Amino acid sequence: MTLIDRRLITHFDWALAGFAMALFALGVVNLYSASGFRMEEGITLTSFYRKQLYWGMIGLAGMIAFLVFDYRHLRMLAWPLFVATVVALVATLLWGKTIMGARRWLDLGLFNFQSSEFAKISLLILAAKLLSRDQGKLDWGRLLILGGIGLVPALLVIKQPDLGSAVTLLLILGGMALFRGVRGSVLKVAALLVPASLPLGWYLLHDYQRQRILGFLDPGNDPLGAGYHIIQSQIAVGSGQLWGRGFLEGTQSQLRFLPEKHTDFALAVFGEEWGFIGCLVLLMLISLFLLSIIRTAAEAKDGFGCYLAVGIFFYFFWQIVVNMGMVLGLMPVVGIPLPLISYGGTSTLTSFCLIGLVLNVSMRRFFFKK
């Protein structure tokens, strides 16, 4: 075994891998409960937790695939991956599978592929390449280029329609740009333009998306319609109180009051059954997981590796913030899953692949010491 091989194994980030696996294990246990329906004869289970286990194994294979090669090769593949993403998003709009009124998935035979998740990976790789090319704070020119490459996939994702994923794409880019630094004059103008563009954004939304925002502002105005998800989620989380109702004992989830309990509102199931203490433990685990990623960014010895880790940090950070805000009624319902906790094949595969990429950067940071 060569010296380089020994270094790769020695500097494997076991803590990050351990936190990720612990979160996934908690997610599967939670999905076991979220897959249950309480009937007169007892609890009837659906297959979501079992499918999630299969996706976890596929995700682990993806994680290994993303850590075995030198991540610096991705710099050359950034533009081809971005073009492939645009092609996949257009193909989804033309030939995608429609589920519940949204055309977000490509039917690949064995499984449905959500192209917007692939877009998040390719976009942050391309952004990492562009941001690492030079030094200094971003001016208007470089910021417009960065915004342009973000708007192309974001507009295609909005057409599906998937507002949550489109917003997440832009939030990832915004986070990476702020980490790099933006000139003060640009920030002042942006601070004026963003609020001024909100009325235009309102008219671009679909009717159901406007209803979700109105339901968020006043859930009680339409408790059986636009406000239903938020009201039921808040009841579930609140009923957990300090210690929770206990595993498989959540009434809101087991009696089918809580919608989308295996995907977007999986956290509400967890809060109802494990209470404030359980949520506190989950939050601590998530914080350690995110800190491990940002530590990798801080220790990376090249700009490309640093911005890759930063982009992946913001990928997880924004999805966690938006999902938790949605479940607690602090944000509108936009259909964002909680990474590693919610059910979702493409989401689970994407999460593990990105974790593999962070591990890749972490393992190879010592190459630059020669």
C-alpha positions in Angstrom: 0.0 0.0 0.0 1.4 3.4 -0.9 1.9 6.3 1.4 -0.9 8.2 -0.3 -3.3 5.4 0.2 -2.5 5.2 3.9 -3.1 8.9 4.2 -6.5 8.6 2.6 -7.6 6.0 5.1 -5.9 7.7 8.0 -7.7 11.0 7.3 -11.1 9.6 6.6 -13.6 11.7 8.5 -15.3 9.1 10.6 -17.1 11.7 12.7 -18.9 13.1 9.7 -19.8 9.6 8.3 -21.0 8.6 11.8 -23.2 11.6 12.2 -24.7 11.0 8.8 -25.4 7.4 9.5 -26.9 8.2 12.9 -29.3 10.7 11.2 -30.3 8.2 8.6 -30.9 5.5 11.2 -33.1 7.9 13.2 -34.9 8.7 10.0 -35.7 5.0 9.2 -36.9 4.5 12.8 -39.1 7.5 12.4 -40.3 6.3 9.0 -41.3 3.0 10.5 -43.7 4.9 12.7 -44.7 7.3 9.9 -45.5 4.2 7.7 -48.1 3.1 10.3 -51.9 3.5 10.3 -53.8 2.6 13.4 -56.8 0.4 12.6 -59.3 -1.4 14.8 -57.2 -4.6 14.5 -53.9 -2.8 15.3 -51.3 -0.8 13.3 -51.0 -1.5 9.6 -47.6 -0.7 8.1 -46.9 0.5 4.6 -43.5 -0.1 2.8 -42.0 3.4 3.1 -39.4 2.5 5.7 -38.4 -0.6 3.8 -37.9 1.3 0.6 -35.9 3.9 2.5 -33.5 1.2 3.7 -33.0 0.1 0.0 -32.3 3.7 -0.9 -29.9 4.0 2.0 -27.9 1.1 0.6 -27.9 2.7 -2.9 -26.9 6.0 -1.3 -24.0 4.3 0.5 -22.8 3.0 -2.8 -23.1 6.5 -4.2 -21.2 7.9 -1.3 -18.3 5.5 -1.9 -18.3 6.3 -5.6 -18.0 10.1 -4.8 -15.1 9.7 -2.4 -12.8 7.3 -4.3 -11.7 9.7 -7.1 -9.7 13.0 -6.7 -12.4 15.7 -6.4 -10.2 18.1 -8.4 -11.2 16.3 -11.6 -14.7 17.7 -11.1 -13.4 21.1 -12.0 -13.0 19.9 -15.7 -16.5 18.3 -15.6 -18.3 21.3 -14.1 -19.7 22.7 -17.4 -20.6 19.3 -19.0 -22.4 18.3 -15.8 -24.3 21.7 -15.9 -25.3 21.2 -19.5 -26.5 17.6 -18.7 -28.6 19.1 -15.9 -30.3 21.5 -18.2 -31.0 18.7 -20.7 -32.4 16.5 -17.9 -34.7 19.4 -16.7 -35.9 20.1 -20.2 -36.6 16.3 -20.7 -38.5 16.3 -17.4 -40.8 19.1 -18.7 -41.3 17.3 -22.0 -41.6 13.7 -21.0 -41.6 13.7 -17.2 -44.0 11.7 -15.0 -46.9 13.7 -13.5 -47.7 13.0 -9.9 -50.3 15.1 -8.0 -50.2 17.8 -10.7 -46.4 18.2 -10.8 -44.1 17.0 -13.5 -40.9 16.5 -11.5 -39.7 13.0 -12.2 -38.2 11.1 -15.2 -39.3 7.4 -15.3 -36.1 5.4 -15.7 -37.8 2.1 -15.4 -36.5 0.8 -12.1 -37.2 4.2 -10.3 -38.3 7.8 -10.8 -35.5 10.3 -11.0 -36.0 13.8 -9.7 -33.9 16.0 -12.0 -34.0 19.0 -9.7 -31.8 17.1 -7.1 -29.2 16.5 -9.8 -29.4 20.2 -10.6 -28.3 21.0 -7.0 -25.2 18.9 -7.3 -24.1 20.2 -10.7 -24.9 23.8 -9.8 -22.7 23.9 -6.7 -19.9 22.2 -8.5 -19.9 24.8 -11.3 -20.3 27.6 -8.7 -17.3 26.2 -6.8 -15.2 26.3 -10.0 -16.2 29.9 -10.8 -15.7 31.2 -7.3 -12.3 29.6 -6.9 -10.8 31.1 -10.1 -9.8 34.4 -8.6 -9.7 36.4 -5.4 -11.4 39.4 -4.0 -15.1 40.3 -3.3 -17.6 39.8 -6.1 -18.5 42.7 -8.3 -21.6 43.2 -10.5 -20.0 41.3 -13.4 -19.1 38.2 -11.5 -22.3 38.2 -9.5 -24.5 38.4 -12.6 -22.6 35.5 -14.2 -23.2 33.5 -11.0 -26.8 34.5 -10.9 -27.3 33.7 -14.5 -26.2 30.1 -14.2 -28.5 29.8 -11.2 -31.5 31.2 -12.9 -31.4 28.8 -15.9 -32.1 25.6 -13.8 -34.3 27.6 -11.3 -36.7 28.8 -14.0 -36.9 25.2 -15.5 -37.6 23.8 -12.0 -40.3 26.5 -11.4 -42.1 25.3 -14.5 -42.4 21.7 -13.1 -43.7 23.3 -10.8 -41.4 22.9 -7.8 -41.0 26.3 -6.1 -39.2 24.9 -3.0 -36.4 23.3 -5.0 -36.0 26.4 -7.2 -35.7 28.6 -4.2 -33.2 26.2 -2.7 -31.0 26.4 -5.8 -30.8 30.2 -5.5 -30.2 30.0 -1.7 -27.3 27.7 -2.2 -25.7 30.1 -4.7 -26.5 33.1 -2.5 -24.8 31.4 0.5 -21.7 30.6 -1.5 -21.5 34.2 -2.9 -21.8 35.7 0.6 -19.1 33.3 1.9 -16.8 34.5 -0.9 -17.7 38.2 -0.1 -19.7 40.7 -2.1 -18.8 44.4 -2.6 -20.7 46.7 -0.3 -22.1 48.8 -3.2 -23.5 45.7 -4.7 -25.1 44.5 -1.4 -26.8 47.9 -0.9 -28.4 47.8 -4.3 -29.4 44.1 -3.9 -31.0 45.0 -0.5 -33.3 47.4 -2.4 -34.0 45.2 -5.4 -35.0 42.0 -3.6 -37.9 43.6 -1.6 -38.9 45.6 -4.7 -39.2 42.4 -6.8 -41.5 40.6 -4.4 -44.7 42.0 -5.9 -43.6 40.7 -9.3 -42.8 37.3 -7.8 -46.3 37.1 -6.4 -47.9 37.4 -9.8 -45.6 34.7 -11.2 -46.8 32.1 -8.6 -49.5 29.5 -9.3 -52.8 29.9 -7.5 -52.1 27.0 -5.1 -48.7 28.5 -4.2 -50.4 31.9 -3.3 -53.0 29.9 -1.2 -50.1 28.3 0.7 -48.6 31.7 1.5 -52.0 33.0 2.6 -52.5 29.8 4.6 -49.2 30.4 6.3 -50.1 34.0 7.2 -53.5 33.0 8.6 -54.0 29.2 8.9 -57.3 29.6 10.8 -58.9 31.4 7.8 -59.0 28.1 5.9 -58.4 25.3 8.4 -59.6 22.5 6.1 -57.8 23.8 3.0 -54.7 26.0 2.7 -54.1 26.1 6.5 -54.6 22.3 7.1 -51.0 21.2 6.8 -49.7 23.8 9.2 -52.4 23.4 11.8 -52.1 19.6 11.9 -48.3 19.8 12.1 -48.3 22.3 14.9 -50.8 20.1 16.8 -48.6 17.1 16.4 -45.4 18.8 17.5 -47.2 20.6 20.4 -48.8 17.4 21.7 -45.4 15.8 22.1 -44.7 18.2 25.0 -41.5 17.5 27.0 -41.0 13.7 26.6 -43.3 12.8 23.7 -46.2 10.3 23.4 -43.9 7.4 22.7 -42.8 5.3 19.7 -45.9 4.4 17.5 -48.2 6.3 19.9 -48.6 9.5 18.0 -52.3 10.2 17.5 -52.0 12.8 14.8 -49.8 10.6 12.7 -51.3 7.2 13.4 -54.9 8.4 12.9 -54.1 10.0 9.6 -54.7 13.6 10.6 -51.1 14.6 9.6 -50.6 14.8 5.8 -47.4 13.9 4.0 -46.1 12.4 7.3 -43.5 10.2 5.6 -41.9 13.0 3.5 -42.2 16.8 4.2 -43.8 16.4 7.7 -41.7 13.5 9.0 -40.3 15.9 11.6 -43.8 16.4 13.0 -44.1 12.7 13.6 -40.7 12.7 15.4 -41.8 15.7 17.5 -45.1 14.1 18.5 -43.5 10.8 19.6 -40.2 12.0 21.1 -41.2 15.4 22.4 -39.0 18.4 23.1 -36.1 16.3 24.5 -36.1 14.1 21.4 -36.1 17.1 19.1 -33.2 18.7 21.1 -31.1 15.5 20.6 -32.0 15.5 16.9 -31.0 19.2 16.6 -27.7 18.5 18.4 -26.9 15.7 16.0 -27.8 17.9 13.0 -25.6 20.7 14.3 -22.6 18.3 14.7 -23.2 17.1 11.2 -23.2 20.6 9.7 -20.2 21.7 11.8 -18.2 18.7 10.4 -18.9 19.9 6.9 -18.0 23.5 7.5 -14.8 22.3 9.3 -13.8 20.5 6.1 -14.3 23.7 4.2 -12.1 25.6 6.7 -9.3 22.9 6.5 -9.4 22.5 2.7 -6.1 23.5 1.1 -7.4 24.7 -2.2 -10.2 27.1 -3.2 -12.2 24.6 -5.2 -12.4 22.1 -2.4 -13.3 24.8 0.1 -16.2 26.1 -2.1 -17.4 22.6 -2.8 -17.7 21.9 1.0 -19.3 25.4 1.5 -21.9 24.7 -1.2 -22.7 21.3 0.3 -23.0 22.9 3.7 -25.6 25.4 2.3 -27.4 22.6 0.5 -28.1 20.8 3.8 -28.4 24.0 5.9 -31.2 25.6 3.8 -33.2 22.4 3.4 -33.1 21.8 7.1 -34.0 25.4 7.9 -36.9 25.6 5.4 -38.3 22.1 6.4 -38.2 22.9 10.1 -39.7 26.3 9.5 -42.4 24.8 7.4 -43.2 22.1 10.1 -43.3 24.6 12.9 -45.5 27.1 10.9 -42.7 29.7 10.6 -42.5 29.4 6.8 -45.0 28.6 4.0 -45.4 25.0 2.9 -43.1 24.6 -0.1 -42.5 20.8 -0.2 -38.9 20.5 1.0 -37.9 17.2 2.7 -35.7 17.0 5.7 -32.4 15.5 4.5 -31.6 11.9 5.7 -34.8 11.9 7.8 -37.7 12.2 5.2 -38.6 9.5 2.8 -37.3 10.1 -0.8 -35.2 8.1 -3.2 -33.4 10.8 -5.1 -33.1 13.0 -2.1 -31.4 10.2 -0.1 -29.1 9.3 -3.0 -28.2 13.0 -3.4 -27.5 13.5 0.3 -25.1 10.5 0.5 -23.3 11.5 -2.7 -22.7 15.0 -1.4 -21.5 13.6 1.9 -19.1 11.4 -0.1 -17.8 14.6 -1.8 -17.2 16.3 1.5 -15.3 13.2 2.7 -13.3 13.3 -0.6 -12.2 16.9 0.2 -11.4 16.0 3.8 -9.3 12.9 2.9 -7.2 14.7 0.3 -6.4 18.0 2.1 -3.0 16.7 3.2 -1.8 16.3 -0.4 -1.0 20.0 -0.5 1.5 19.8 2.3 4.2 18.4 0.1 
